[in-house]
Amino acid sequence: MTKLWAVLLDIGTADPLVYGPTEDEDTARDFAAFLTTEVEPARVVELLSPTKQLISFWKHHNEERKP
């Protein structure tokens, strides 16, 4: 599965502006550097599958419940 990346631009509110997704981490990092220099602080985050996260949580929860 291809990793996806997004750039989050901190605009001083609770919710940042989101640019992406992109499959190219280098492009995301370059764009974040540009935004940080020219606009406001920005950061790169890897996008995670909500389905995979839910299944992982479910498996972990079930393991804890086993005697």
C-alpha positions as CSV (number, residue, x, y, z in Angstrom):
1,M,0.0,0.0,0.0
2,T,1.3,3.4,-0.9
3,K,1.9,5.9,1.9
4,L,0.1,9.2,1.7
5,W,1.2,12.5,3.1
6,A,-0.4,15.8,3.9
7,V,0.8,19.2,4.9
8,L,-0.9,21.0,7.8
9,L,-0.7,24.8,7.9
10,D,-1.1,26.3,11.3
11,I,-3.4,29.3,10.9
12,G,-3.9,30.0,14.5
13,T,-7.3,28.3,14.8
14,A,-8.2,24.9,16.2
15,D,-8.2,23.4,12.7
16,P,-5.2,23.7,10.4
17,L,-5.5,24.0,6.6
18,V,-4.8,20.7,5.0
19,Y,-2.9,20.4,1.7
20,G,-2.9,16.9,0.1
21,P,-2.8,14.1,0.1
22,T,0.3,13.4,-1.9
23,E,2.2,10.1,-2.4
24,D,5.6,12.0,-2.5
25,E,7.0,12.7,1.0
26,D,9.8,14.9,-0.4
27,T,7.3,17.1,-2.2
28,A,5.2,17.4,1.0
29,R,8.4,18.3,3.0
30,D,9.4,20.9,0.5
31,F,6.0,22.4,0.4
32,A,5.9,22.5,4.2
33,A,9.2,24.3,4.2
34,F,7.9,26.8,1.7
35,L,4.8,27.5,3.7
36,T,6.7,27.8,7.0
37,T,9.1,30.4,5.4
38,E,6.5,32.4,3.5
39,V,3.2,32.0,5.4
40,E,3.0,30.3,8.8
41,P,4.4,27.1,10.5
42,A,3.5,24.0,8.6
43,R,4.2,20.3,9.2
44,V,4.1,17.0,7.3
45,V,2.0,14.1,8.6
46,E,1.6,10.6,7.3
47,L,-2.1,9.8,6.6
48,L,-3.3,6.7,8.3
49,S,-6.1,4.4,7.2
50,P,-9.0,4.8,9.6
51,T,-10.0,1.2,8.9
52,K,-6.6,-0.1,9.8
53,Q,-6.5,1.9,13.0
54,L,-10.0,0.6,14.0
55,I,-9.0,-3.0,13.4
56,S,-5.7,-2.5,15.3
57,F,-7.6,-1.0,18.3
58,W,-10.2,-3.9,18.1
59,K,-7.4,-6.6,18.1
60,H,-5.6,-4.9,21.0
61,H,-8.8,-4.6,23.0
62,N,-9.6,-8.3,22.4
63,E,-6.1,-9.3,23.5
64,E,-6.5,-7.5,26.8
65,R,-9.8,-9.2,27.5
66,K,-8.4,-12.7,27.1
67,P,-7.9,-14.5,30.5
